[in-house]
Amino acid sequence: MLLGRALRQAGALPSAVKRKAFTARVIRVKHLSTAQRICPVLDLTLAPLDLNLLGLMVHLDRVHPTITANSNGGLLGSCYAVSPTPAG
């Protein structure tokens, strides 16, 4: 507050701010052709772990990897995030 008042008195800041409406033209809208499906593949929690990798000591406190598959994200994503087959 004091810094703003000092800058305003020095002429570095305007005394009043005028508001103007902001408009932006939309050039292109992306339409999704198919519904995107995100599916959980792996949710793993490992306790603290000490590893000896050929003399290199590695200590991991807690590891929690989470892997999800995106149906529109590529080959593996489309394989793991398949739509359920309708029963009948």
Protein Blocks (a to p, Z undefined) as FASTA:
>chain_A
ZZmmmmmmnopacfbdcddddddddfbdcddfbdcddddfbdcddddddddeehiacddf
bdcddddddfklojklmmmmccdddeZZ
